Every structure is written in C-alpha cells, then in structure tokens.
Amino acid sequence: MAAYFIRRFLLIIPTFLGITIMVFVITRFVPGGPIERMIAQAQQMQQSGMGRTSGMASSDQNQPLSEEQINQLKQYYGFDKPILVSYFLWLGKVMKGDLGMSTRYYDPVWDMIKERIPISLYFGVITMLLVYGVCIPLGIAKAVNHKSVFDNVSSVIVFIGYAIPGWVVGILSLVLFASYWEIFPLGGMVGDNFEDFTIFRKVLDILWHTLLPLTAYMAGSFTVMTFLMKNTLMDDLASDYVRTAIAKGIPFKKAVYRHALRNSLIPLATHFGNNISIILMGSFLIEKVFNINGMGLLGYESVVERDYPVVMGILVISSLLFMIGNILSDICVAIVDPRVQFN
C-alpha cells in the first residue's frame, strides 16, 4: 500500500505540469490581456483629455502608446518570449514560492490569496461539518424508515433545495430576510462598528452575518450527500450478510449500525478528499451575492479582468489541493473498508 501512495504522490508532478501548461497556453491566446487593458485605459484617459485639448491626429487617438512602450510592456509581462520559455520561467518562480504580481492591483499574488483563504476556509469547513453531520444521520433515518411519512416529506424538502441553485437561495434569502423583514444584514462578514464590540458581541456579529450565506452554501451539497447515504445504506440492508445477521437473531438496529453502516460510508469517504479544493475555493456566485471577499470571488474577478498571474496562482493552489484530495479519498476508503488493498 505504501508503494501505491508513493506512486500517487509522484503522479502529482506530471498532472500538475499538464494542467498548468494547458491553462498557461490558453491565457496567452485569449484576447484582452493586461497590455490590451492598459491600452484601453490610456485611450480613455486620452479621450477624457480631448475635452480640454483639440487638434490631435486620428492616428494618435487610435494608438495612445508607442511601439516602444508596447514592447516594453510585453517584455515586462513576459509576452515577448515563446510560450514554453515563459511557462518555465513562471514555473521556476512558483518553485521558489513566488506566484508573481497582479496585473490589475499590482500586489503580490500570494498576499492577495493569503488574505482571502481564512474567509473561504471559514465557510468551507463549517459547510462540510454541517453537511456530513446532518446528511449522514438524515440518510440513515430515511433508509430505515423508507416510504414512511417522514421519508416522503423530507424527500420533497430536500429535492426542492436541490432544484434551486445556491446563489438563487442566497438572493431569495436576502430579499426576504435582509431587505423585506430586515432580520439579517445585506452582506459582508462583519458590521460597521465591529471593532468597538466586545468579544462575545463580535462572535454574535460574525454568526449573524454567516447564517444566510451558509444556508446558500448547503443548499446543493445537502441533497447529494443525503440521498447517497440513504441509497447505499438501503443496498447494504438488502444484502445477504445483513439478512443473515438478522436471521441469526441480531436486532435490526444493531445490524444497521454494526454491519451495514460501515460499508455504506465508503461512497461518502471517496467524496471527502475531493471536497478539500471546494472548501477552499467556495462559490464565486454566492460570494458575489453576499459580498464576501473570498477565494471564489477573487478567482471570478481575475478571469473577468484577465488578471493572469492571479488566475495561475489560484490554479496552482486548487489543482494541488484537488490532487492531494484524491489521495486522501483513497486513504479514507482504506480506513473505512479494511478489505481494500491498493496494489
């Protein structure tokens, strides 16, 4: 088993190179990069200055930057070199812990990401704990009480939550509970006078700002995990070894928790590691709705604004977390099911 996991860790290297090369090449061919943005900004400044000056040539209006200035910008951002040369220069900096500078804010990429990691981790960890802490017991209860009133009513509620996207849940909750009834704030993480609050009041203020976004985060994943738990447990309850255990006189409740439940947790264990990157990245739509300055919103704005260093920096972190999460999923499966042997 140790050799298997060593190979899996070694496979991270070529997989990481493939992902980053593909995205790096795409960023070079997508129009609207930092140089084009600077030219557009210079044109806007030039047009605003035309209200005070006149007699400017049409060629100067169309191209505010000279060829020498454009070449200097290409050299500064590394666009004057072949793609593979630029990629390996970027990769060399990444290996040293340097993710580059943002072309939009002119701040170090790692500093921008580091500021937003705690916010995304806060919502991601709480969401995962609540999802697993609620969905597993709920799935067990639905499987044991299959086709009962409880099962039917809870299925309707859960499917309604699944049918509505999380960001729509966020908008509806803001309209009802924040705008119409004014129970919760309209967005953000803390109130206006947060620094003046006591420690207890600060905790309450953060929880007050957390409840609505947390509801939106849980809307989609809640349904998937609940029915995954229910369906796998029902399959195990119908298997021969459970029926044999009950036929030998073992109580039904003991057969569920001692025999069927552990096998039913295997599909959930496979999803555990994959959720690590989701925990950190969050949902940019939900963060946009609630004005939460997390990793998801940063990634979305970076793609829209063609801030390629930030895009690549977020890709480095998310891809590594996703690949490590896959290995953690295998470890979780091995812990839950000792019959699994990785050769």
C-alpha positions, 0 to 999 in steps of 0.5 A: 500500500505504501508503494501505491501512495508513493506512486500517487504522490509522484503522479502529482508532478506530471498532472500538475505540469499538464494542467498548468501548461494547458491553462498557461497556453490558453491565457496567452491566446485569449484576447484582452490581456493586461497590455490590451487593458492598459491600452484601453485605459490610456485611450480613455484617459486620452479621450477624457483629455480631448475635452480640454485639448483639440487638434490631435491626429486620428492616428494618435487617438487610435494608438495612445502608446508607442511601439516602444512602450508596447514592447516594453510592456510585453517584455515586462509581462513576459509576452515577448518570449515563446510560450514554453520559455515563459511557462518555465520561467513562471514555473521556476518562480512558483518553485521558489514560492513566488506566484508573481504580481497582479496585473490589475492591483499590482500586489503580490499574488500570494498576499492577495490569496493569503488574505482571502483563504481564512474567509473561504476556509471559514465557510468551507469547513463549517459547510462540510461539518454541517453537511456530513453531520446532518446528511449522514444521520438524515440518510440513515433515518430515511433508509430505515424508515423508507416510504414512511411519512417522514421519508416522503416529506423530507424527500420533497424538502430536500429535492426542492433545495436541490432544484434551486441553485445556491446563489438563487437561495442566497438572493431569495434569502436576502430579499426576504430576510435582509431587505423585506423583514430586515432580520439579517444584514445585506452582506459582508462578514462583519458590521460597521462598528465591529471593532468597538464590540466586545468579544462575545458581541463580535462572535454574535456579529460574525454568526449573524452575518454567516447564517444566510450565506451558509444556508446558500452554501448547503443548499446543493451539497445537502441533497447529494450527500443525503440521498447517497447515504440513504441509497447505499445504506438501503443496498447494504440492508438488502444484502445477504450478510445483513439478512443473515445477521438478522436471521441469526437473531441480531436486532435490526438496529444493531445490524444497521449500525454494526454491519451495514453502516460501515460499508455504506460510508465508503461512497461518502469517504471517496467524496471527502478528499475531493471536497478539500479544493471546494472548501477552499475555493467556495462559490464565486456566485454566492460570494458575489451575492453576499459580498464576501471577499473570498477565494471564489470571488477573487478567482471570478474577478481575475478571469473577468479582468484577465488578471493572469498571474492571479488566475495561475496562482489560484490554479496552482493552489486548487489543482494541488489541493484537488490532487492531494484530495484524491489521495486522501479519498483513497486513504479514507476508503482504506480506513473505512473498508479494511478489505481494500488493498491498493496494489 
